[in-house]
Amino acid sequence: PWARLQLGALPENPCANTPPFADTSCEPSATRRARARAVCGIANAGVFCTGFLASSRSHVLTANHCIPSAALAATANLWFGYETDCQGSTLRGTTVVPAPQTFLGGESSRDWTLLRASTNPAAQFGWLALEPADPQANESLYVPSHAGGRPQELTSGPARGVLGFPGSSHFQHRCDTEPGSSGAPVLREGSHCVVGLH
């Protein structure tokens, strides 16, 4: 159903792989698969993005260009567990957290929005811890997302380093993404904590 939705970002060029990327269910790391459970697709007024649970109280973090206002949060549906089996042929059970979501704030210049889900999906899917430390150059990172509006996929790659100066709000990475990946967490392999918002 998401194939008809507009994707919430400008075109991106994959670094290493040709889409579609590897299904999360095929990921050999049980820890990566477990962390990816807290990642959701966000379907909103014909636009599709990614977000993730960032607290036990079901706060959802995503990109501000996906949900920039309370009006759009009020129409957003969150889709958890939207993935296929490892062969990509069978959809697994998807849990939809229906609109409205509560808009708690956001910032366009740093491109983040914080929502509170209308139910408590963190009780079922867990949540991801944020780690306030910049990734080092060549550090291993991974990104679970709904690239292209497809069932959840997971890509990995090295950090390229912080742009500007330490403490900057931007860094580069080589994890493949596409439109629809906006709002996905960028996780550090060493701690499996979130170090960035794609």
LOBA-204644 format. One record per residue (C-alpha): x, y, z; residue in one letter. Coordinates in nm, 3 decimals, padded with zeros to 5 digits. Layout:
N
X;Y;Z;a
...
***
This chain:
198
00.000;00.000;00.000;p
00.292;00.239;00.054;w
00.410;00.213;-00.306;a
00.155;00.480;-00.398;r
00.276;00.720;-00.130;l
00.509;01.006;-00.201;q
00.848;00.963;-00.036;l
00.956;01.229;00.213;g
01.298;01.330;00.082;a
01.494;01.428;-00.224;l
01.647;01.144;-00.431;p
01.951;00.978;-00.274;e
02.215;00.771;-00.450;n
02.298;00.438;-00.285;p
02.667;00.406;-00.202;c
02.723;00.033;-00.235;a
02.407;-00.164;-00.298;n
02.127;-00.147;-00.549;t
01.782;-00.123;-00.389;p
01.599;-00.307;-00.256;p
01.839;-00.357;00.032;f
01.857;-00.661;00.262;a
01.539;-00.735;00.457;d
01.584;-00.682;00.830;t
01.455;-01.036;00.887;s
01.763;-01.168;00.699;c
02.007;-00.980;00.923;e
02.235;-01.238;01.094;p
02.280;-01.028;01.411;s
02.003;-01.098;01.663;a
02.089;-00.770;01.842;t
02.045;-00.565;01.526;r
01.713;-00.737;01.452;r
01.595;-00.671;01.808;a
01.686;-00.300;01.791;r
01.513;-00.265;01.454;a
01.180;-00.365;01.613;r
01.155;-00.011;01.756;a
01.169;00.140;01.405;v
00.842;00.226;01.231;c
00.715;00.350;00.900;g
00.520;00.675;00.912;i
00.237;00.715;00.662;a
00.101;01.066;00.657;n
-00.112;01.254;00.404;a
00.041;01.066;00.111;g
00.401;01.100;00.236;v
00.608;00.810;00.372;f
00.902;00.832;00.614;c
01.069;00.635;00.894;t
01.075;00.701;01.268;g
01.167;00.519;01.588;f
01.064;00.482;01.950;l
01.300;00.689;02.166;a
01.160;00.627;02.515;s
00.963;00.380;02.723;s
00.675;00.632;02.713;r
00.640;00.584;02.334;s
00.803;00.905;02.218;h
00.876;00.882;01.845;v
01.165;01.068;01.684;l
01.159;01.139;01.309;t
01.269;01.403;01.058;a
01.102;01.743;01.073;n
01.053;01.756;00.696;h
00.833;01.447;00.741;c
00.616;01.579;01.027;i
00.671;01.956;01.067;p
00.349;02.041;01.252;s
00.077;01.931;01.492;a
-00.168;01.925;01.201;a
00.038;01.660;01.019;l
00.103;01.464;01.338;a
-00.275;01.444;01.382;a
-00.305;01.248;01.055;t
00.005;01.025;01.087;a
-00.020;00.647;01.124;n
00.278;00.451;01.263;l
00.344;00.106;01.117;w
00.549;-00.133;01.334;f
00.656;-00.480;01.221;g
00.607;-00.398;00.853;y
00.857;-00.649;00.717;e
00.880;-00.965;00.511;t
01.021;-01.307;00.574;d
01.382;-01.355;00.467;c
01.284;-01.442;00.110;q
01.088;-01.118;00.074;g
00.772;-01.303;-00.020;s
00.545;-01.296;00.285;t
00.446;-00.991;00.488;l
00.460;-01.049;00.860;r
00.203;-00.904;01.099;g
00.202;-00.525;01.095;t
00.082;-00.329;01.397;t
-00.065;00.009;01.305;v
-00.072;00.282;01.570;v
-00.357;00.495;01.436;p
-00.366;00.874;01.415;a
-00.365;01.111;01.587;p
-00.009;01.129;01.723;q
00.079;01.420;01.956;t
00.331;01.674;01.823;f
00.569;01.763;02.108;l
00.811;01.984;01.914;g
01.065;01.999;01.638;g
01.326;02.205;01.462;e
01.354;02.252;01.087;s
01.720;02.367;01.089;s
01.833;02.041;01.252;r
01.548;01.845;01.094;d
01.399;01.662;01.394;w
01.047;01.615;01.531;t
00.937;01.447;01.853;l
00.592;01.285;01.873;l
00.405;01.088;02.138;r
00.229;00.784;01.995;a
-00.146;00.755;02.044;s
-00.101;00.414;02.211;t
00.198;00.253;02.389;n
00.393;00.060;02.120;p
00.712;00.073;02.332;a
00.556;-00.193;02.556;a
00.556;-00.432;02.258;q
00.848;-00.315;02.043;f
01.092;-00.162;02.292;g
01.276;00.163;02.235;w
01.619;00.286;02.132;l
01.860;00.469;02.362;a
02.025;00.788;02.238;l
02.402;00.821;02.278;e
02.537;01.180;02.279;p
02.878;01.100;02.130;a
02.991;01.169;01.776;d
03.084;00.864;01.570;p
03.451;00.836;01.484;q
03.573;00.812;01.125;a
03.536;00.452;00.997;n
03.329;00.345;01.299;e
03.068;00.081;01.204;s
02.710;00.209;01.185;l
02.378;00.066;01.068;y
02.041;00.207;00.960;v
01.711;00.016;00.974;p
01.456;00.199;00.760;s
01.164;00.176;00.522;h
01.365;00.289;00.219;a
01.148;00.343;-00.084;g
00.838;00.273;00.127;g
00.926;-00.098;00.127;r
00.907;-00.341;00.420;p
01.188;-00.274;00.667;q
01.543;-00.312;00.539;e
01.879;-00.274;00.713;l
02.201;-00.133;00.571;t
02.541;-00.079;00.728;s
02.859;00.112;00.659;g
03.131;00.324;00.815;p
03.103;00.675;00.955;a
03.282;00.933;00.743;r
03.332;01.183;01.026;g
03.175;01.495;01.172;v
03.115;01.789;00.938;l
03.266;02.113;01.058;g
03.392;02.072;01.414;f
03.339;01.835;01.710;p
02.996;01.890;01.856;g
02.853;01.973;01.513;s
02.500;01.848;01.455;s
02.590;01.672;01.128;h
02.806;01.378;01.030;f
02.841;01.166;00.718;q
02.796;00.791;00.689;h
02.809;00.531;00.415;r
02.493;00.334;00.503;c
02.276;00.309;00.193;d
01.946;00.497;00.208;t
01.669;00.610;-00.025;e
01.372;00.844;-00.002;p
01.153;00.699;00.272;g
01.459;00.648;00.497;s
01.422;01.002;00.634;s
01.379;00.993;01.011;g
01.555;00.656;01.051;a
01.795;00.604;01.341;p
02.168;00.574;01.273;v
02.298;00.322;01.527;l
02.651;00.262;01.652;r
02.752;-00.103;01.611;e
02.954;-00.106;01.934;g
02.671;00.003;02.165;s
02.359;-00.043;01.946;h
02.255;00.307;02.055;c
02.136;00.590;01.831;v
02.406;00.842;01.736;v
02.218;01.018;01.457;g
01.890;01.082;01.281;l
01.895;01.024;00.907;h
***
